[in-house]
């Protein structure tokens, strides 16, 4: 699994979760989009760090 496929799966799961929170009134649509983007950005950094650590020197 590469980052592109992992990112798409994560994006779908985050959007489903954010949609549930929006429907309950906990988040607004703007907050949901911002939170999804923030989590994806953090996940990208974690993925990058993991693969760089795993790579042979």
Residue, then its C-alpha position, 0 to 999 in steps of 0.5 A: x500500500x502506498x501513500x496515495x491509496x492510504x490517503x484515499x481510504x483515510x480521507x473517506x473514513x474522515x469524511x464519514x466521521x466528520x459527516x456524522x459530527x456535522x449531522x449531530x451539530x457538533x461541527x460545522x461544515x467548515x470545521x469538518x473540512x478543516x479538521x479533515x485536511x489537518x488530520x490528512x496533513x499530520x498523517x502525511x508527515x507521519x507516513x513520510x517519517x515512517x518511510x524515511x526511518x525504514x529506508x536504508x542509509 
